[in-house]
Amino acid sequence: CRNHRTLGKHSSGTIPLVSKEINVVKSLDLEQQQQQQQILEDVVVVDDDLKKKKKEEEEGEGTKNKKSGGEGSDDVSISGGRRSEASSMSVEDPNIGWGRWYSLKEVEVATRGFAQENVIGEGGYGIVYRGVLQDGSVVAVKNLLNNKGQAEKEFKVEVEAIGKVRHKNLVGLVGYCAEGPKRMLVYEYVNNGNLEQWLHGDVGPVSPLTWDIRMKIAIGTAKGLAYLHEGLEPKVVHRDIKSSNILLDKNWNAKVSDFGLAKLLGSEKTHVTTRVMGT
């Protein structure tokens, strides 16, 4: 009985002690778990905050870039608009398809200020100067005198029609100048004078114009005129064909000049005298 009581007492005394320790351990474990859980939750919260902050920064950066890009586009648009305005406000676009517009300054430089020694022809239409452009190409500049105060717009329309005419037996128009009261035409330079010079000028005891060359000149002239009369629409009537208007290159090819000028400057008959060149 004593043993039984002792065991019972021992067991009854021991169980509470063990249970208390277990409870303490459990309590500690629970607290540790709660602390760990709290730490994990804090970590998650911090991580979420970091992610959120990073996302906001990225979105902010994206918005900034987009805005910057938009502003850049606006700048381009504005800049383009300004360029368009500047282009539309400019006096003239130098490139005009068939040739170009030359400023008065360019023409003055090319002819050395319209120097007298550069004069290669004179007549009712104006004075013709030999000129050298900045690119080195040689041209003939016709300074028109009989423009009758023609409006610039009307002048350009007529010049446009002349400029588009292209034929091997017609002198090519490479550009023009219309600045203030000045009206000038810039032609290709034909380097062997004109037919009048070779027929009636001082060319020496023996004329270089053999019958074969004369036939070649006559046929070339006829081809150029035929193109003006039949190959164009609307047709162009020269109205002032003469030997001084038939220019010759070094191979004696004929090139008809001054076509279209009768309509451009008026229908009055004119006479052009050209200086003898290369004699």
DRENTIVEX-933697 format. One record per atom (N, C-alpha, C): y, x, z. Coordinates in steps of 0.02 Angstrom, whole numbers, padded with zeros to 5 digits, always signed. Atoms other than C-alpha are relative to their C-alpha. Last residue first. Layout:
% DRENTIVEX-933697
YXZ/...
% end
This chain:
% DRENTIVEX-933697
-00015-00026+00067/+04238+01938-06731/+00036+00067+00005/+00052-00045+00025/+04146+01880-06576/+00014+00027-00069/+00035-00040-00048/+04257+01730-06540/-00052+00044-00035/+00056-00034+00032/+04389+01648-06645/-00032+00046+00052/-00009-00072+00011/+04497+01537-06537/-00063+00029-00032/+00040-00042-00043/+04473+01352-06560/+00010+00073-00017/+00002-00067+00029/+04596+01227-06628/-00036+00045+00050/+00011-00054-00047/+04560+01046-06587/-00001+00066-00037/+00019-00061+00036/+04632+00901-06683/-00006+00056+00051/-00023-00062-00030/+04638+00727-06616/-00020+00058-00043/+00030-00058+00032/+04627+00552-06684/+00030+00063+00030/-00044-00038+00043/+04679+00419-06560/-00037+00060-00030/+00026-00007+00068/+04536+00310-06499/+00044+00042-00046/-00040+00036+00049/+04565+00327-06313/-00021+00017-00070/-00072-00015-00006/+04509+00443-06174/+00044-00039-00048/-00019-00019-00068/+04329+00393-06136/+00076+00006+00007/+00002+00060-00042/+04299+00297-06296/+00025+00016+00070/-00046+00048+00031/+04355+00442-06405/+00003-00063+00042/-00067-00009-00027/+04271+00561-06282/+00051-00048-00031/-00015+00043-00057/+04097+00494-06314/+00071+00006+00025/+00022+00069+00010/+04047+00639-06425/+00014-00040+00063/-00053+00051-00008/+04155+00792-06393/-00021-00071-00016/-00035+00008-00064/+04025+00916-06456/+00050-00057-00003/-00059+00043+00006/+03893+00923-06593/+00032-00009+00069/-00005+00044-00059/+03774+01069-06575/+00065-00039-00004/-00061+00040-00009/+03719+01162-06732/-00006-00044+00062/+00017+00070-00011/+03587+01298-06722/+00064-00039+00014/-00032+00045+00048/+03651+01459-06797/-00025-00072+00005/+00049+00010+00053/+03530+01568-06697/+00024-00049-00053/+00012-00065+00033/+03670+01636-06587/-00051-00004-00056/+00028-00051-00045/+03726+01459-06547/-00016+00063-00039/+00058-00037+00026/+03845+01356-06652/-00025+00049+00053/+00008-00066-00031/+03971+01222-06605/-00065+00031-00024/+00069-00021+00011/+04015+01077-06720/-00007+00071+00026/+00043+00032-00050/+04173+00997-06651/-00074+00015-00011/-00015-00031-00065/+04286+01118-06745/-00041-00031+00056/+00032-00066-00007/+04199+01068-06907/+00014+00033+00067/-00035-00051+00040/+04245+00885-06889/-00030+00068+00016/+00042-00055+00022/+04174+00725-06814/+00039+00046-00046/-00044-00058+00009/+04302+00619-06723/-00040+00062-00021/-00068+00018+00019/+04236+00441-06714/+00047+00061-00008/-00041-00058-00017/+04077+00494-06622/+00074-00012-00013/-00032-00021+00062/+03995+00323-06623/+00049+00056+00016/-00062-00038-00008/+03876+00301-06477/+00025+00020-00069/-00012-00054+00048/+03742+00167-06478/+00068+00033+00013/-00038+00017+00060/+03705+00064-06324/+00014+00061-00043/-00018+00070-00010/+03563+00102-06327/+00040-00005+00065/-00025+00020-00066/+03532+00274-06398/+00014-00075+00001/+00047-00016-00054/+03427+00343-06539/+00021-00021+00069/+00061+00040+00002/+03515+00260-06685/-00047+00011+00060/-00008+00065+00033/+03697+00314-06692/-00062-00044+00006/-00053+00040-00031/+03696+00455-06565/+00003-00070-00028/+00023+00018-00068/+03526+00518-06624/+00053-00042+00036/+00050+00054+00007/+03582+00510-06805/-00025-00022+00069/-00036+00063+00012/+03736+00612-06759/-00047-00059-00006/-00037+00017-00061/+03631+00751-06683/+00036-00066-00007/+00049+00022-00050/+03509+00750-06829/+00035-00021+00065/+00022+00067+00019/+03652+00758-06956/-00050-00028+00051/-00055+00046-00014/+03728+00907-06865/-00020-00072-00015/-00005+00006-00073/+03562+00998-06866/+00054-00049+00020/+00057+00041-00022/+03539+00963-07052/+00003-00011+00076/-00011+00069+00024/+03713+01027-07094/-00055-00046+00025/-00054+00030-00040/+03693+01183-06986/+00011-00073-00020/+00025+00008-00068/+03524+01225-07063/+00052-00033+00044/+00045+00058+00001/+03593+01195-07237/-00028-00014+00070/-00042+00059+00008/+03737+01314-07200/-00042-00064-00002/-00031+00013-00065/+03616+01444-07134/+00043-00063-00003/+00053+00022-00046/+03511+01433-07291/+00028-00018+00069/+00015+00070+00015/+03665+01442-07399/-00055-00027+00045/+00037+00007+00063/+03718+01601-07311/-00014-00074-00013/+00029+00067+00012/+03849+01591-07176/-00032-00002-00070/+00070+00000-00019/+03873+01774-07129/-00034-00067-00014/+00018+00051-00050/+04033+01774-07230/-00074+00005+00017/+00060+00038+00020/+04071+01937-07319/-00017-00049+00056/+00003+00009+00074/+04243+02018-07315/-00059-00042-00022/+00017-00059+00039/+04264+01991-07128/-00006-00015-00074/+00069-00022-00016/+04254+01841-07014/-00020+00061-00041/+00005-00068+00025/+04439+01799-07007/-00068+00029+00021/-00028-00055-00040/+04427+01613-06981/-00009+00067-00034/-00070-00013+00017/+04404+01474-07108/+00031+00058+00040/-00019+00019+00069/+04218+01438-07119/+00069+00026-00018/+00040-00039+00048/+04155+01533-06966/+00016-00017-00073/-00014-00072-00006/+04295+01471-06854/-00036+00040-00053/-00066-00012+00029/+04279+01293-06917/+00017+00075+00002/+00006-00006+00073/+04092+01297-06881/+00068+00014-00033/+00011+00063+00035/+04115+01333-06697/+00001+00010-00075/-00058+00032+00031/+04100+01483-06582/-00017-00067-00033/-00014-00028+00066/+03939+01578-06554/+00056-00037-00036/-00030-00067+00002/+03908+01564-06366/+00018+00027-00069/+00031-00018+00064/+03880+01380-06331/+00036+00063-00024/-00040-00046+00040/+03920+01354-06147/-00039+00019-00062/+00036-00062+00012/+03844+01199-06069/+00043+00044-00046/+00052-00001+00051/+03978+01075-06028/-00040+00065+00003/+00032-00066-00001/+04087+01037-05876/-00060-00002-00047/+00070+00003+00019/+04207+00891-05900/-00028+00071-00003/+00028-00057+00038/+04373+00881-05810/-00074-00012-00014/+00061+00024+00032/+04486+00742-05745/-00026+00057-00044/+00037-00045+00043/+04623+00789-05620/-00064-00033-00027/-00013+00017+00070/+04736+00653-05552/-00040+00041-00049/-00070+00016+00008/+04658+00665-05378/+00013-00021-00072/-00031-00010-00065/+04486+00740-05398/+00075-00009-00007/-00050+00053-00004/+04369+00695-05538/+00030+00002+00069/-00044-00004-00059/+04265+00845-05589/+00051-00057-00005/-00070+00019+00009/+04118+00835-05708/+00038+00010+00065/-00033+00028-00058/+03940+00892-05736/+00072-00018-00015/+00035-00019-00062/+03812+00971-05849/+00034-00026+00062/-00048+00004-00055/+03862+00889-06014/-00037+00014+00065/+00017+00035-00062/+03746+00949-06151/+00055+00002+00052/-00020-00042-00057/+03812+00993-06323/-00012-00039+00064/-00060+00026-00034/+03713+00891-06449/+00015+00046+00059/-00057-00009+00044/+03589+00962-06575/+00064-00032+00027/-00010-00072+00014/+03449+00990-06449/+00059+00013-00045/+00029-00015+00065/+03469+00812-06384/+00016+00072-00017/+00033-00065+00005/+03508+00739-06213/-00032+00008-00069/+00019-00015+00069/+03630+00598-06179/-00028+00070-00004/+00071+00014+00010/+03628+00554-05994/-00025+00013-00071/+00043-00049-00033/+03793+00640-05961/-00074-00010-00012/+00002-00062+00040/+03888+00539-06090/-00051+00048+00029/+00032+00016+00065/+03844+00372-06008/-00006+00063-00043/+00071+00011-00012/+03883+00441-05835/-00037-00014-00065/+00031-00067-00004/+04049+00507-05898/-00075-00006+00011/+00003-00028+00068/+04099+00331-05951/-00035+00068+00000/+00047+00042+00039/+04054+00257-05782/-00008+00028-00070/+00068-00019-00019/+04138+00402-05690/-00052-00040-00040/+00014-00066+00028/+04302+00375-05783/-00073+00019+00013/+00011+00011+00072/+04302+00190-05741/-00019+00066-00034/+00062+00038+00008/+04280+00230-05556/-00017-00010-00074/+00057-00045-00012/+04414+00365-05559/-00067-00035-00012/+00027+00005-00067/+04543+00251-05637/-00063+00042+00007/+00061+00040-00004/+04618+00314-05799/-00027+00000+00072/+00004+00026-00068/+04793+00382-05779/-00061-00042+00012/-00041+00061-00007/+04809+00397-05966/-00005-00031+00069/+00041+00050-00035/+04665+00522-05975/+00038-00064+00016/-00018+00067+00024/+04747+00624-06113/-00041-00054+00035/-00072+00013-00008/+04749+00794-06030/+00018-00072-00015/-00025+00057+00040/+04566+00828-06001/+00073-00014+00015/-00051+00031-00043/+04524+01002-05935/+00034-00055-00040/-00051+00034+00040/+04366+01045-06032/+00046-00037+00049/-00035+00051-00039/+04263+01173-05936/+00056-00029-00042/-00065+00014+00033/+04138+01272-06039/+00032-00059+00037/-00014+00068+00022/+03996+01344-05936/+00066-00002-00037/-00063+00005+00037/+03914+01510-05895/+00009-00071-00026/+00005+00034+00065/+03779+01514-05761/+00070-00008-00031/-00002-00046+00056/+03800+01645-05625/-00004-00032-00069/+00068-00022+00014/+03745+01537-05479/-00004+00046-00060/+00024-00043-00053/+03925+01528-05418/-00071+00026-00013/+00013+00033-00064/+03983+01458-05584/-00028+00049+00051/+00063-00026-00028/+04059+01560-05726/-00009-00031+00070/+00006-00008-00072/+04192+01477-05831/-00068+00026+00020/+00065-00029-00016/+04256+01477-06009/-00002+00011+00075/+00004-00066-00032/+04402+01361-06024/-00072+00023+00006/+00069-00019-00017/+04437+01215-06141/+00000+00071+00027/+00011-00072+00007/+04610+01136-06145/-00071+00016+00024/-00014-00043-00056/+04636+00951-06174/-00014+00073-00016/+00038+00021-00058/+04585+00804-06280/+00016+00042+00061/-00026+00062-00027/+04724+00834-06405/-00036-00024+00062/-00006+00057+00045/+04674+01014-06432/+00027-00061+00035/-00055+00044-00018/+04644+01186-06360/+00004-00057-00050/-00015+00055+00046/+04493+01301-06357/+00057-00043+00025/+00039-00009+00061/+04425+01460-06278/+00013-00056-00051/-00007+00056+00046/+04548+01483-06134/-00039+00014-00065/+00063+00038+00003/+04479+01611-06012/+00005-00061-00046/+00050-00039+00037/+04619+01736-06043/-00067-00035-00005/-00013+00005+00072/+04745+01602-05992/-00052+00038-00040/-00036-00058+00028/+04670+01590-05818/+00006-00006-00076/-00019+00022+00067/+04619+01418-05759/+00042+00054-00035/-00064+00035-00005/+04619+01482-05580/+00027-00023-00066/-00050-00047-00027/+04483+01607-05612/+00070-00030+00000/-00045-00018+00056/+04386+01483-05721/+00054+00050+00021/+00039-00016+00060/+04239+01470-05601/+00043+00024-00058/+00032-00066-00011/+04351+01480-05447/-00037+00021-00063/-00053-00051+00000/+04460+01338-05511/-00029+00070+00008/-00021-00010+00070/+04307+01234-05554/+00055+00053-00004/+00054-00033+00037/+04234+01256-05381/+00020+00016-00072/+00003-00070-00023/+04400+01214-05298/-00054+00039-00038/-00054-00035+00035/+04419+01056-05402/-00001+00074+00018/-00065+00007-00031/+04251+00999-05335/+00052+00039-00041/-00030-00063-00021/+04105+00987-05454/+00068-00014+00032/-00072+00005-00008/+03996+00832-05473/+00025+00067+00027/-00029+00002-00067/+03821+00864-05534/+00076-00007-00003/-00041-00059-00010/+03702+00844-05678/+00028+00001+00070/-00002-00038+00062/+03581+00714-05746/+00039+00065+00008/+00057+00014+00044/+03535+00645-05574/+00000+00045-00061/-00008+00067+00030/+03705+00644-05489/-00055-00014-00051/+00054+00011+00048/+03692+00788-05365/+00003-00071-00027/+00000-00050+00054/+03858+00838-05286/-00054-00012-00052/+00062-00037-00007/+03868+00672-05190/-00003+00050-00057/+00050+00007+00053/+04050+00623-05196/-00063+00038+00019/-00033+00016+00064/+04203+00601-05088/-00052-00013-00054/-00017-00059+00038/+04105+00592-04927/+00028-00020-00068/-00071-00012-00004/+04116+00431-04828/+00020+00061-00041/-00035+00053+00035/+03945+00369-04882/+00076+00012+00000/+00016-00003+00072/+03867+00535-04837/+00040-00051-00039/-00034-00059+00028/+03957+00544-04671/-00011+00004-00074/-00071+00014+00003/+03904+00367-04632/+00038+00057-00032/-00009+00048+00054/+03726+00407-04680/+00074-00016-00008/+00007-00036+00063/+03731+00564-04574/+00013-00047-00058/-00060-00040+00010/+03801+00464-04431/-00002+00038-00066/-00054+00045+00018/+03665+00336-04450/+00064+00038-00014/+00011+00019+00069/+03536+00474-04452/+00055-00046-00025/-00017-00058+00041/+03612+00544-04294/-00008-00016-00074/-00073-00005+00000/+03611+00373-04216/+00021+00057-00045/-00027+00056+00037/+03432+00347-04269/+00076+00004-00005/+00016-00011+00070/+03383+00520-04216/+00031-00055-00042/-00043-00053+00024/+03475+00498-04053/-00011+00012-00074/-00066+00027+00010/+03393+00330-04028/+00047+00052-00028/+00002+00040+00061/+03226+00409-04059/+00068-00030-00015/+00003-00045+00057/+03267+00543-03933/+00000-00039-00065/-00068-00025+00009/+03321+00410-03810/+00003+00048-00059/-00040+00054+00028/+03157+00323-03837/+00071+00023-00013/+00019+00008+00070/+03064+00485-03811/+00041-00053-00034/-00027-00059+00035/+03160+00518-03651/-00015-00004-00074/-00072+00010+00004/+03126+00342-03594/+00032+00057-00039/-00010+00054+00048/+02944+00363-03635/+00074-00012-00012/+00013-00027+00067/+02943+00530-03548/+00013-00052-00054/-00054-00048+00016/+03026+00456-03396/-00008+00028-00069/-00060+00039+00015/+02909+00308-03395/+00058+00044-00020/+00011+00032+00065/+02762+00425-03406/+00060-00041-00022/-00007-00053+00050/+02830+00532-03265/-00008-00029-00071/-00071-00018+00004/+02854+00378-03157/+00013+00052-00053/-00033+00055+00033/+02680+00318-03198/+00074+00014-00009/+00020-00002+00071/+02610+00489-03156/+00035-00056-00039/-00034-00057+00031/+02710+00495-02994/-00015+00003-00075/-00070+00018+00008/+02654+00319-02949/+00040+00057-00034/-00004+00049+00054/+02474+00367-02985/+00073-00019-00013/+00010-00036+00063/+02491+00523-02879/+00007-00047-00059/-00061-00040+00012/+02565+00422-02736/-00005+00037-00066/-00053+00046+00017/+02426+00294-02749/+00064+00037-00017/+00013+00026+00067/+02294+00428-02755/+00057-00045-00023/-00011-00055+00047/+02371+00517-02606/-00010-00024-00072/-00072-00012+00004/+02385+00355-02510/+00017+00054-00051/-00028+00055+00039/+02205+00312-02552/+00076+00009-00009/+00021-00011+00070/+02150+00483-02492/+00029-00054-00045/-00039-00056+00026/+02251+00463-02333/-00015+00012-00073/-00069+00023+00006/+02176+00292-02304/+00044+00054-00030/-00003+00046+00056/+02002+00356-02342/+00071-00024-00012/+00006-00041+00060/+02028+00503-02226/+00005-00043-00062/-00064-00035+00009/+02093+00387-02092/-00001+00042-00063/-00048+00050+00023/+01942+00274-02117/+00069+00032-00013/+00016+00016+00069/+01827+00424-02106/+00050-00050-00029/-00018-00059+00040/+01914+00484-01949/-00012-00014-00074/-00073+00001+00003/+01904+00309-01876/+00025+00058-00043/-00018+00054+00044/+01719+00302-01918/+00076-00003-00011/+00017-00022+00068/+01694+00472-01840/+00020-00053-00052/-00048-00053+00018/+01787+00415-01685/-00011+00024-00072/-00065+00033+00011/+01688+00253-01681/+00053+00050-00022/+00005+00036+00064/+01526+00349-01704/+00067-00034-00018/-00001-00050+00053/+01576+00469-01568/-00002-00033-00069/-00069-00025+00004/+01620+00323-01454/+00007+00052-00057/-00040+00053+00029/+01453+00241-01492/+00073+00023-00010/+00016+00005+00071/+01358+00401-01461/+00044-00052-00035/-00029-00058+00033/+01449+00424-01297/-00012-00001-00075/-00072+00011+00000/+01408+00247-01243/+00035+00058-00035/-00015+00050+00052/+01230+00271-01297/+00075-00012-00006/+00011-00032+00065/+01221+00430-01197/+00018-00048-00057/-00055-00048+00008/+01300+00343-01048/-00004+00033-00067/-00060+00038+00015/+01182+00196-01068/+00060+00046-00012/+00006+00024+00069/+01037+00313-01079/+00062-00037-00021/-00010-00058+00043/+01093+00399-00922/-00002-00020-00074/-00071-00017-00004/+01112+00231-00835/+00016+00059-00044/-00037+00049+00039/+00941+00174-00895/+00074+00016-00001/+00012-00015+00070/+00862+00331-00827/+00041-00046-00045/-00032-00064+00014/+00940+00305-00655/-00007+00018-00073/-00072+00008+00006/+00898+00119-00656/+00035+00065-00016/-00019+00038+00061/+00719+00157-00700/+00075-00009-00005/-00006-00045+00057/+00695+00291-00566/+00028-00037-00061/-00057-00045-00009/+00730+00187-00413/+00013+00043-00061/-00061+00040+00000/+00620+00042-00465/+00062+00043+00008/-00013+00027+00067/+00486+00162-00519/+00064-00041-00001/-00017-00055+00044/+00500+00260-00363/+00018-00025-00070/-00068-00020-00017/+00510+00105-00259/+00023+00055-00047/-00046+00054+00018/+00361+00032-00345/+00072+00020+00013/-00004+00003+00073/+00273+00195-00340/+00049-00052-00023/-00036-00060+00021/+00316+00213-00158/+00009+00001-00075/-00071+00011-00014/+00268+00035-00123/+00042+00059-00025/-00023+00053+00045/+00104+00060-00209/+00075-00013+00009/-00008-00030+00066/+00078+00222-00122/+00027-00051-00049/-00058-00044-00002/+00117+00142+00040/+00012+00031-00068/-00061+00042+00000/+00000+00000+00000/+00062+00043+00000/
% end
